Amino acid sequence: MAKMLFIDIETAPILANVWGLWKNNVGLSQIETDWYIMSFCAKWADDKEVVYMDGRFTPEDDYDMLLELHKLLDEADFVVAHNGDKFDIKKIKARMIMSGLRPPAPFKTIDTLKIAKKEFAFTSNKLAYLTDALCDTKKLDHAKFAGFELWAQCLKGNMEAWDEMKEYNIVDVIALEELYNVMRPWYSSHPSVNAYDENEEVACPKCNSTDIHKRGFFYTNKGKFQRYRCSCCGGWSSSTYTENTKEKRQSLLAAR
């Protein structure tokens, strides 16, 4: 069975010396403290256990978190994150190579931000908006420490702020999994999870359910393919081989 990991990281800001508030070009020599991973939360699909780590007692030292992240990514077949392709995954890889770690085993990524942009036209594609509109679990608003103040207080060693960061991070991942499950049947480019299963029954490529039924045909320039509808997740799929006879396949032409 494919192993799917949901993940979210929080990073420290870059602290730099500047002379103004607007339109600053910050040089490398102005950087006082570079960014690093402050905390992360991860969860395996359909597992109630949540993995959370932060650096509240080891400021600027994210090595132990990187080791745990490496272990998790090394086991994953799929990694799901919101804006993960542009942010979370690249940030994690950057910190890993800077810390002298080798790459984890290759995995495929599923980015819920990209799904939102590809398949829909929401008012906003932010996780807060999408979970509020589509999910029972909502992305949390900041409680006592609003906006950047939460990060600022964590950097000052405020344990109350770190506790809020933990809750914020964990709920993000739980909400992310629910959002993915809601969007999954609509995702027309979903990679096949069924390919990882040794079971030879016909199964849904999106959720791996065998409760799948023939529903008409799908046509391309290469021919006619059996179409399926999953009764579990509701997603559509089609066979990878043509239903056409050899003679029909040979007679098909491609427009030029």
Backbone as CSV, one residue per row, in Angstrom:
resi,resn,N_x,N_y,N_z,CA_x,CA_y,CA_z,C_x,C_y,C_z
1,MET,0.837,-1.191,0.000,0.000,0.000,0.000,0.877,1.248,0.000
2,ALA,0.441,2.262,-0.726,1.160,3.535,-0.756,1.084,4.209,0.608
3,LYS,2.191,4.802,1.036,2.236,5.534,2.300,2.182,7.030,1.992
4,MET,1.143,7.693,2.524,0.924,9.101,2.244,1.132,9.920,3.513
5,LEU,2.018,10.913,3.428,2.383,11.742,4.575,1.904,13.173,4.365
6,PHE,1.182,13.695,5.363,0.761,15.094,5.357,1.730,15.879,6.224
7,ILE,2.147,17.040,5.747,3.217,17.744,6.452,3.032,19.258,6.375
8,ASP,3.505,19.938,7.420,3.491,21.404,7.449,4.661,21.861,8.313
9,ILE,5.413,22.850,7.847,6.528,23.377,8.626,6.314,24.859,8.910
10,GLU,6.939,25.318,9.981,6.982,26.748,10.293,8.458,27.134,10.358
11,THR,8.813,28.229,9.701,10.206,28.658,9.652,10.394,29.990,10.367
12,ALA,11.595,30.185,10.875,11.944,31.453,11.508,12.191,32.500,10.429
13,PRO,11.927,33.757,10.725,12.209,34.815,9.750,13.706,35.082,9.652
14,ILE,14.106,35.694,8.553,15.473,36.173,8.412,15.567,37.500,9.164
15,LEU,16.489,37.598,10.095,16.680,38.827,10.853,17.851,39.602,10.252
16,ALA,17.589,40.866,9.874,18.607,41.657,9.194,18.641,43.091,9.716
17,ASN,19.757,43.764,9.495,19.922,45.172,9.861,19.540,46.043,8.669
18,VAL,18.521,46.904,8.843,18.061,47.769,7.759,17.917,49.202,8.269
19,TRP,17.837,50.159,7.328,17.735,51.575,7.684,16.341,52.151,7.405
20,GLY,15.433,51.327,6.885,14.101,51.836,6.584,13.086,50.716,6.531
21,LEU,11.799,51.101,6.325,10.715,50.125,6.319,10.293,49.712,4.914
22,TRP,10.549,50.545,3.930,10.009,50.289,2.601,11.120,50.121,1.573
23,LYS,10.868,49.261,0.596,11.720,49.073,-0.576,13.193,48.860,-0.201
24,ASN,13.423,47.903,0.648,14.782,47.576,1.064,15.351,46.442,0.222
25,ASN,16.567,46.598,-0.238,17.329,45.500,-0.824,18.366,45.082,0.219
26,VAL,18.115,43.954,0.857,18.965,43.517,1.963,20.137,42.711,1.426
27,GLY,21.331,43.157,1.707,22.529,42.430,1.296,22.838,41.295,2.255
28,LEU,23.598,40.333,1.782,23.940,39.184,2.626,24.695,39.620,3.884
29,SER,25.506,40.679,3.777,26.270,41.138,4.931,25.384,41.788,5.995
30,GLN,24.139,42.110,5.624,23.204,42.727,6.581,22.445,41.683,7.394
31,ILE,22.521,40.407,6.988,21.771,39.358,7.683,22.419,39.071,9.031
32,GLU,21.612,39.165,10.068,22.076,38.872,11.423,21.878,37.390,11.735
33,THR,20.673,36.882,11.413,20.345,35.479,11.639,19.551,34.964,10.448
34,ASP,20.005,33.885,9.840,19.295,33.305,8.697,18.106,32.490,9.204
35,TRP,17.233,32.124,8.266,16.041,31.350,8.621,16.421,29.904,8.949
36,TYR,15.568,29.217,9.645,15.718,27.804,9.970,14.319,27.265,10.282
37,ILE,14.185,25.969,10.444,12.877,25.372,10.757,12.620,25.500,12.256
38,MET,11.516,26.150,12.598,11.146,26.337,14.003,10.345,25.151,14.532
39,SER,9.467,24.613,13.678,8.630,23.484,14.088,8.087,22.780,12.859
40,PHE,7.653,21.548,13.052,6.955,20.848,11.975,5.931,19.904,12.587
41,CYS,4.936,19.601,11.773,3.931,18.611,12.147,3.726,17.689,10.957
42,ALA,3.574,16.402,11.225,3.376,15.422,10.165,2.381,14.370,10.618
43,LYS,1.710,13.775,9.648,0.673,12.787,9.962,0.534,11.839,8.785
44,TRP,0.512,10.547,9.061,0.259,9.558,8.013,-1.240,9.500,7.724
45,ALA,-1.599,9.263,6.497,-3.006,9.204,6.098,-3.757,8.165,6.921
46,ASP,-4.947,8.552,7.378,-5.849,7.671,8.126,-5.263,7.177,9.446
47,ASP,-4.259,7.859,9.956,-3.659,7.521,11.250,-3.967,8.654,12.221
48,LYS,-4.431,8.332,13.411,-4.792,9.359,14.378,-3.571,10.016,15.013
49,GLU,-2.438,9.315,15.016,-1.238,9.859,15.659,-0.647,11.000,14.838
50,VAL,-0.256,12.053,15.536,0.362,13.212,14.904,1.788,13.362,15.438
51,VAL,2.739,13.587,14.548,4.128,13.816,14.942,4.376,15.318,14.957
52,TYR,4.858,15.840,16.090,5.165,17.267,16.183,6.502,17.454,16.879
53,MET,7.304,18.359,16.351,8.575,18.727,16.993,8.798,20.219,16.820
54,ASP,9.419,20.838,17.804,9.811,22.236,17.661,11.157,22.464,18.336
55,GLY,11.669,23.681,18.144,12.993,23.998,18.665,12.958,24.998,19.798
56,ARG,11.943,24.906,20.626,11.805,25.894,21.710,12.973,25.872,22.691
57,PHE,13.604,24.702,22.852,14.716,24.606,23.805,16.087,24.614,23.114
58,THR,16.066,24.652,21.771,17.331,24.664,21.019,17.249,25.725,19.918
59,PRO,17.208,26.995,20.279,17.066,28.069,19.283,18.122,27.978,18.181
60,GLU,17.644,28.102,16.953,18.484,28.099,15.748,19.101,26.737,15.439
61,ASP,18.788,25.718,16.219,19.333,24.380,15.973,18.183,23.447,15.600
62,ASP,18.019,23.206,14.300,16.916,22.368,13.834,17.376,20.971,13.417
63,TYR,18.594,20.568,13.809,19.165,19.307,13.334,18.330,18.096,13.734
64,ASP,17.875,18.035,14.992,17.066,16.892,15.429,15.753,16.821,14.659
65,MET,15.170,17.976,14.362,13.947,17.998,13.564,14.214,17.503,12.147
66,LEU,15.359,17.890,11.594,15.720,17.444,10.252,15.907,15.936,10.194
67,LEU,16.491,15.354,11.236,16.663,13.903,11.280,15.310,13.196,11.287
68,GLU,14.358,13.724,12.072,13.021,13.120,12.125,12.292,13.319,10.801
69,LEU,12.420,14.500,10.215,11.817,14.744,8.903,12.403,13.814,7.848
70,HIS,13.703,13.612,7.906,14.371,12.727,6.952,13.817,11.305,7.081
71,LYS,13.646,10.846,8.302,13.106,9.516,8.549,11.696,9.377,7.975
72,LEU,10.860,10.384,8.194,9.481,10.350,7.707,9.436,10.388,6.176
73,LEU,10.186,11.307,5.586,10.192,11.426,4.125,10.760,10.177,3.472
74,ASP,11.706,9.544,4.131,12.336,8.337,3.608,11.338,7.183,3.496
75,GLU,10.302,7.212,4.332,9.284,6.154,4.334,8.106,6.468,3.417
76,ALA,7.971,7.726,3.003,6.776,8.164,2.286,6.845,7.863,0.791
77,ASP,5.697,7.462,0.243,5.544,7.360,-1.209,4.998,8.667,-1.770
78,PHE,4.094,9.296,-0.998,3.493,10.572,-1.372,3.610,11.532,-0.190
79,VAL,3.906,12.785,-0.477,3.938,13.824,0.547,2.952,14.908,0.131
80,VAL,1.994,15.189,1.017,0.962,16.179,0.736,1.215,17.414,1.585
81,ALA,1.197,18.585,0.954,1.359,19.845,1.672,0.671,20.951,0.880
82,HIS,0.301,22.027,1.552,-0.298,23.171,0.873,0.819,24.144,0.521
83,ASN,1.008,24.360,-0.775,2.157,25.118,-1.295,3.460,24.372,-1.001
84,GLY,3.351,23.060,-0.901,4.501,22.233,-0.552,5.585,22.217,-1.611
85,ASP,5.217,22.231,-2.891,6.227,22.151,-3.950,7.118,23.388,-3.970
86,LYS,6.538,24.535,-3.664,7.291,25.780,-3.726,7.947,26.126,-2.387
87,PHE,7.312,25.704,-1.266,7.815,26.133,0.036,8.307,24.966,0.896
88,ASP,7.392,24.195,1.489,7.763,23.212,2.513,8.855,22.253,2.061
89,ILE,8.656,21.603,0.897,9.611,20.577,0.458,10.976,21.193,0.150
90,LYS,10.981,22.330,-0.551,12.258,22.964,-0.892,12.973,23.498,0.339
91,LYS,12.225,24.036,1.296,12.838,24.537,2.525,13.468,23.382,3.319
92,ILE,12.740,22.277,3.393,13.272,21.114,4.105,14.553,20.613,3.437
93,LYS,14.536,20.510,2.105,15.714,20.040,1.380,16.893,20.995,1.566
94,ALA,16.603,22.297,1.568,17.673,23.285,1.751,18.355,23.117,3.102
95,ARG,17.555,22.943,4.159,18.132,22.770,5.490,18.869,21.435,5.598
96,MET,18.358,20.406,4.922,19.010,19.104,4.979,20.382,19.127,4.332
97,ILE,20.482,19.716,3.141,21.786,19.730,2.464,22.763,20.622,3.216
98,MET,22.273,21.699,3.828,23.148,22.578,4.612,23.616,21.898,5.896
99,SER,22.853,20.891,6.339,23.205,20.167,7.559,23.995,18.901,7.268
100,GLY,24.334,18.679,6.003,25.172,17.546,5.635,24.429,16.231,5.490
101,LEU,23.104,16.272,5.398,22.334,15.041,5.250,22.253,14.626,3.785
102,ARG,22.099,13.343,3.568,21.900,12.829,2.222,20.408,12.868,1.879
103,PRO,20.051,12.795,0.588,18.636,12.875,0.217,17.850,11.675,0.753
104,PRO,16.609,11.898,1.187,15.751,10.762,1.532,15.336,10.029,0.258
105,ALA,14.714,8.875,0.411,14.244,8.129,-0.758,13.277,8.984,-1.575
106,PRO,13.283,8.860,-2.902,12.390,9.671,-3.743,10.918,9.445,-3.386
107,PHE,10.152,10.514,-3.464,8.717,10.450,-3.208,8.005,11.395,-4.168
108,LYS,6.721,11.167,-4.363,5.899,12.058,-5.184,5.208,13.073,-4.273
109,THR,4.977,14.258,-4.783,4.307,15.287,-3.993,2.913,15.561,-4.541
110,ILE,1.997,15.888,-3.637,0.661,16.345,-3.994,0.464,17.680,-3.287
111,ASP,0.305,18.740,-4.071,0.213,20.094,-3.539,-1.238,20.564,-3.630
112,THR,-1.896,20.723,-2.481,-3.311,21.119,-2.498,-3.504,22.535,-3.041
113,LEU,-2.479,23.384,-2.939,-2.577,24.714,-3.542,-2.656,24.595,-5.061
114,LYS,-1.833,23.711,-5.635,-1.855,23.501,-7.085,-3.182,22.886,-7.536
115,ILE,-3.738,21.987,-6.722,-5.049,21.404,-7.067,-6.094,22.504,-7.112
116,ALA,-6.089,23.384,-6.100,-7.062,24.475,-6.045,-6.954,25.363,-7.282
117,LYS,-5.735,25.680,-7.693,-5.530,26.553,-8.849,-5.882,25.864,-10.163
118,LYS,-5.603,24.567,-10.247,-5.832,23.832,-11.498,-7.301,23.511,-11.739
119,GLU,-7.997,23.102,-10.683,-9.333,22.554,-10.866,-10.468,23.539,-10.562
120,PHE,-10.183,24.625,-9.834,-11.257,25.490,-9.361,-10.903,26.964,-9.557
121,ALA,-11.871,27.835,-9.222,-11.646,29.288,-9.242,-12.209,29.871,-7.949
122,PHE,-11.571,29.514,-6.836,-12.001,30.023,-5.536,-11.649,31.502,-5.401
123,THR,-12.337,32.169,-4.488,-12.017,33.568,-4.185,-10.589,33.691,-3.682
124,SER,-10.163,32.730,-2.888,-8.790,32.670,-2.386,-8.345,31.221,-2.354
125,ASN,-7.069,30.993,-2.587,-6.521,29.638,-2.516,-5.726,29.406,-1.241
126,LYS,-5.838,30.333,-0.288,-5.157,30.157,0.987,-5.798,29.023,1.776
127,LEU,-4.979,28.342,2.585,-5.477,27.219,3.372,-6.613,27.647,4.298
128,ALA,-6.517,28.836,4.874,-7.550,29.327,5.789,-8.893,29.444,5.075
129,TYR,-8.888,29.999,3.871,-10.143,30.164,3.119,-10.704,28.819,2.693
130,LEU,-9.850,27.953,2.166,-10.317,26.666,1.630,-10.875,25.766,2.727
131,THR,-10.199,25.706,3.874,-10.703,24.857,4.962,-11.983,25.429,5.561
132,ASP,-12.082,26.752,5.591,-13.300,27.375,6.103,-14.480,27.080,5.189
133,ALA,-14.235,27.039,3.879,-15.305,26.816,2.910,-15.666,25.350,2.729
134,LEU,-14.690,24.455,2.912,-14.885,23.064,2.508,-14.791,22.033,3.634
135,CYS,-14.231,22.394,4.774,-13.900,21.390,5.787,-14.591,21.642,7.120
136,ASP,-14.719,20.567,7.894,-15.193,20.697,9.276,-14.077,21.228,10.166
137,THR,-12.834,20.795,9.896,-11.678,21.289,10.650,-11.153,22.537,9.960
138,LYS,-11.140,23.656,10.657,-10.725,24.931,10.076,-9.292,25.255,10.501
139,LYS,-8.568,25.934,9.629,-7.257,26.459,10.018,-7.481,27.447,11.155
140,LEU,-6.673,27.353,12.198,-6.875,28.182,13.382,-6.491,29.642,13.139
141,ASP,-7.278,30.540,13.732,-6.842,31.931,13.850,-5.887,32.002,15.034
142,HIS,-4.990,32.957,14.980,-4.100,33.137,16.126,-4.914,33.594,17.329
143,ALA,-4.595,33.073,18.495,-5.348,33.384,19.705,-4.762,34.609,20.396
144,LYS,-3.847,34.392,21.321,-3.276,35.504,22.082,-2.253,36.295,21.270
145,PHE,-1.514,35.592,20.418,-0.426,36.242,19.678,-0.823,36.327,18.200
146,ALA,-1.220,37.501,17.768,-1.741,37.673,16.408,-0.612,37.859,15.399
147,GLY,-0.781,37.236,14.225,0.150,37.446,13.128,1.593,37.168,13.479
148,PHE,2.477,38.106,13.092,3.915,37.921,13.301,4.288,37.883,14.777
149,GLU,3.427,38.413,15.642,3.740,38.441,17.071,3.969,37.035,17.610
150,LEU,3.280,36.047,17.041,3.477,34.665,17.488,4.915,34.225,17.239
151,TRP,5.439,34.511,16.041,6.826,34.155,15.721,7.802,34.952,16.588
152,ALA,7.511,36.232,16.773,8.390,37.084,17.572,8.489,36.593,19.008
153,GLN,7.354,36.214,19.586,7.360,35.745,20.973,8.036,34.384,21.105
154,CYS,7.870,33.529,20.082,8.573,32.240,20.100,10.085,32.458,20.080
155,LEU,10.541,33.403,19.265,11.973,33.686,19.180,12.511,34.256,20.488
156,LYS,11.631,34.860,21.295,12.031,35.396,22.597,11.973,34.335,23.702
157,GLY,11.539,33.122,23.339,11.482,32.035,24.309,10.226,32.001,25.147
158,ASN,9.160,32.621,24.672,7.887,32.639,25.388,7.207,31.271,25.225
159,MET,7.130,30.478,26.297,6.585,29.125,26.226,5.094,29.123,25.884
160,GLU,4.380,30.159,26.305,2.956,30.258,25.962,2.783,30.416,24.450
161,ALA,3.675,31.181,23.850,3.645,31.342,22.391,4.004,30.037,21.688
162,TRP,4.982,29.311,22.232,5.354,28.025,21.642,4.191,27.032,21.716
163,ASP,3.437,27.049,22.806,2.277,26.171,22.921,1.223,26.517,21.873
164,GLU,1.064,27.818,21.624,0.114,28.238,20.591,0.614,27.834,19.209
165,MET,1.916,27.944,18.985,2.507,27.516,17.714,2.263,26.026,17.494
166,LYS,2.402,25.239,18.537,2.170,23.798,18.440,0.733,23.507,18.021
167,GLU,-0.226,24.123,18.702,-1.631,23.904,18.360,-1.915,24.359,16.932
168,TYR,-1.375,25.499,16.556,-1.539,26.069,15.221,-1.011,25.108,14.156
169,ASN,0.173,24.572,14.381,0.836,23.669,13.445,0.078,22.345,13.302
170,ILE,-0.354,21.782,14.425,-1.057,20.496,14.412,-2.403,20.604,13.701
171,VAL,-3.161,21.649,14.001,-4.470,21.813,13.363,-4.312,22.032,11.862
172,ASP,-3.258,22.716,11.456,-2.992,22.902,10.026,-2.907,21.567,9.300
173,VAL,-2.209,20.598,9.894,-2.021,19.299,9.237,-3.313,18.487,9.235
174,ILE,-4.056,18.538,10.321,-5.336,17.826,10.380,-6.311,18.402,9.357
175,ALA,-6.350,19.747,9.262,-7.209,20.404,8.282,-6.742,20.101,6.862
176,LEU,-5.424,20.024,6.667,-4.859,19.711,5.355,-5.316,18.349,4.865
177,GLU,-5.296,17.350,5.742,-5.724,16.015,5.337,-7.193,16.014,4.923
178,GLU,-8.033,16.716,5.691,-9.452,16.778,5.342,-9.651,17.495,4.007
179,LEU,-8.910,18.591,3.800,-9.016,19.323,2.537,-8.613,18.441,1.365
180,TYR,-7.538,17.699,1.528,-7.099,16.789,0.464,-8.181,15.768,0.137
181,ASN,-8.795,15.176,1.165,-9.825,14.167,0.931,-11.037,14.747,0.214
182,VAL,-11.366,16.016,0.497,-12.483,16.675,-0.190,-12.137,16.940,-1.652
183,MET,-10.906,17.375,-1.904,-10.486,17.728,-3.263,-10.118,16.517,-4.122
184,ARG,-9.733,15.436,-3.499,-9.178,14.279,-4.200,-10.004,13.795,-5.392
185,PRO,-11.322,13.586,-5.265,-12.053,13.079,-6.428,-12.093,14.047,-7.606
186,TRP,-11.855,15.323,-7.363,-11.884,16.333,-8.425,-10.540,16.469,-9.135
187,TYR,-9.489,15.914,-8.554,-8.141,16.122,-9.076,-7.908,15.207,-10.276
188,SER,-7.947,15.771,-11.462,-7.870,14.974,-12.689,-6.476,14.428,-12.965
189,SER,-5.451,15.001,-12.315,-4.071,14.542,-12.533,-3.528,13.771,-11.335
190,HIS,-4.405,13.232,-10.517,-3.970,12.522,-9.317,-3.091,11.321,-9.691
191,PRO,-1.908,11.191,-9.084,-1.076,10.013,-9.360,-1.755,8.746,-8.829
192,SER,-1.461,7.623,-9.431,-2.125,6.377,-9.061,-1.561,5.778,-7.782
193,VAL,-2.383,5.717,-6.738,-1.967,5.037,-5.507,-2.144,3.533,-5.657
194,ASN,-2.992,3.115,-6.578,-3.238,1.695,-6.804,-2.016,0.977,-7.362
195,ALA,-1.124,1.734,-8.006,0.088,1.130,-8.578,0.992,0.543,-7.500
196,TYR,0.825,0.987,-6.244,1.673,0.517,-5.141,1.094,-0.735,-4.465
197,ASP,-0.088,-1.143,-4.878,-0.779,-2.273,-4.261,-0.597,-3.511,-5.131
198,GLU,-0.253,-4.629,-4.506,-0.059,-5.879,-5.250,-1.387,-6.519,-5.656
199,ASN,-2.487,-6.039,-5.084,-3.801,-6.560,-5.426,-4.074,-6.336,-6.917
200,GLU,-4.520,-7.370,-7.623,-4.732,-7.267,-9.070,-6.170,-6.908,-9.437
201,GLU,-7.015,-6.640,-8.432,-8.372,-6.192,-8.725,-8.351,-4.775,-9.283
202,VAL,-9.365,-4.480,-10.086,-9.520,-3.110,-10.571,-9.853,-2.219,-9.373
203,ALA,-9.110,-1.137,-9.202,-9.295,-0.264,-8.044,-9.129,1.195,-8.444
204,CYS,-9.705,2.060,-7.650,-9.644,3.497,-7.904,-8.196,3.984,-7.780
205,PRO,-7.678,4.714,-8.770,-6.301,5.200,-8.686,-6.131,6.324,-7.672
206,LYS,-7.258,6.910,-7.205,-7.183,8.045,-6.281,-7.254,7.612,-4.821
207,CYS,-8.109,6.612,-4.515,-8.258,6.192,-3.117,-8.023,4.700,-2.909
208,ASN,-7.812,3.960,-4.006,-7.503,2.526,-3.974,-8.694,1.645,-3.590
209,SER,-9.899,2.189,-3.579,-11.078,1.379,-3.288,-11.394,0.471,-4.472
210,THR,-11.815,-0.761,-4.164,-12.239,-1.676,-5.224,-13.738,-1.570,-5.485
211,ASP,-14.416,-0.677,-4.755,-15.843,-0.421,-4.983,-15.970,0.570,-6.134
212,ILE,-15.658,0.072,-7.326,-15.564,0.909,-8.510,-16.363,0.258,-9.631
213,HIS,-17.060,1.071,-10.417,-18.016,0.526,-11.389,-17.842,1.163,-12.762
214,LYS,-18.095,0.370,-13.785,-18.010,0.865,-15.162,-19.122,1.881,-15.418
215,ARG,-18.725,3.028,-16.010,-19.699,4.086,-16.307,-19.373,4.717,-17.653
216,GLY,-19.750,4.032,-18.730,-19.538,4.575,-20.065,-18.097,4.482,-20.526
217,PHE,-17.775,5.316,-21.517,-16.458,5.245,-22.130,-15.819,6.630,-22.232
218,PHE,-14.494,6.609,-22.322,-13.694,7.824,-22.445,-12.979,7.741,-23.781
219,TYR,-13.024,8.823,-24.556,-12.474,8.790,-25.908,-11.306,9.766,-26.050
220,THR,-10.256,9.303,-26.702,-9.124,10.158,-27.047,-8.813,9.934,-28.518
221,ASN,-7.807,10.628,-29.039,-7.400,10.425,-30.432,-6.855,9.021,-30.672
222,LYS,-6.499,8.326,-29.575,-5.953,6.971,-29.708,-7.004,5.892,-29.578
223,GLY,-8.249,6.297,-29.240,-9.288,5.279,-29.199,-10.282,5.424,-28.061
224,LYS,-10.926,4.288,-27.762,-12.025,4.206,-26.794,-11.545,3.451,-25.554
225,PHE,-11.786,4.043,-24.368,-11.315,3.455,-23.121,-12.476,3.327,-22.139
226,GLN,-12.473,2.240,-21.376,-13.507,2.037,-20.360,-13.384,3.105,-19.281
227,ARG,-14.533,3.689,-18.902,-14.550,4.706,-17.855,-15.141,4.111,-16.579
228,TYR,-14.617,4.576,-15.415,-15.051,4.052,-14.120,-15.407,5.201,-13.169
229,ARG,-16.339,4.900,-12.257,-16.690,5.835,-11.179,-16.521,5.103,-9.849
230,CYS,-15.778,5.731,-8.916,-15.531,5.134,-7.601,-16.687,5.458,-6.667
231,SER,-17.260,4.442,-6.040,-18.357,4.652,-5.100,-17.862,5.124,-3.742
232,CYS,-16.544,5.015,-3.512,-15.977,5.416,-2.222,-15.669,6.910,-2.194
233,CYS,-14.760,7.360,-3.073,-14.390,8.783,-3.063,-15.162,9.597,-4.089
234,GLY,-15.783,8.927,-5.070,-16.544,9.637,-6.090,-15.735,10.031,-7.306
235,GLY,-14.463,9.654,-7.327,-13.597,10.056,-8.433,-13.820,9.240,-9.703
236,TRP,-13.453,9.854,-10.823,-13.540,9.201,-12.127,-12.156,8.735,-12.563
237,SER,-12.128,7.678,-13.352,-10.880,7.173,-13.919,-11.208,6.411,-15.189
238,SER,-10.181,5.977,-15.880,-10.405,5.192,-17.098,-9.293,4.169,-17.246
239,SER,-9.568,3.155,-18.026,-8.573,2.105,-18.254,-7.407,2.681,-19.048
240,THR,-6.274,1.991,-19.003,-5.085,2.456,-19.718,-4.905,1.736,-21.054
241,TYR,-5.801,0.824,-21.361,-5.717,0.144,-22.649,-7.021,0.361,-23.417
242,THR,-6.911,0.395,-24.734,-8.043,0.722,-25.579,-9.014,-0.454,-25.707
243,GLU,-10.284,-0.133,-25.852,-11.327,-1.131,-26.076,-11.508,-1.430,-27.559
244,ASN,-10.809,-0.696,-28.411,-10.970,-0.868,-29.850,-10.352,-2.178,-30.342
245,THR,-10.889,-2.699,-31.399,-10.305,-3.881,-32.024,-8.989,-3.506,-32.697
246,LYS,-8.195,-4.511,-33.020,-6.927,-4.271,-33.694,-7.154,-3.526,-34.997
247,GLU,-8.213,-3.925,-35.717,-8.509,-3.302,-37.005,-8.872,-1.820,-36.824
248,LYS,-9.663,-1.530,-35.739,-10.055,-0.146,-35.488,-8.847,0.692,-35.096
249,ARG,-7.960,0.124,-34.268,-6.751,0.845,-33.859,-5.896,1.194,-35.079
250,GLN,-5.801,0.250,-35.997,-4.985,0.467,-37.197,-5.603,1.498,-38.128
251,SER,-6.928,1.677,-38.034,-7.610,2.610,-38.932,-7.638,4.046,-38.376
252,LEU,-7.307,4.194,-37.077,-7.354,5.543,-36.483,-6.235,6.414,-37.013
253,LEU,-6.568,7.644,-37.392,-5.599,8.607,-37.894,-5.486,9.781,-36.927
254,ALA,-4.330,10.415,-36.903,-4.112,11.611,-36.088,-4.086,12.823,-37.005
255,ALA,-4.832,13.850,-36.630,-4.873,15.071,-37.448,-3.505,15.762,-37.448
256,ARG,-3.134,16.321,-38.590,-1.864,17.049,-38.739,-2.117,18.403,-39.419
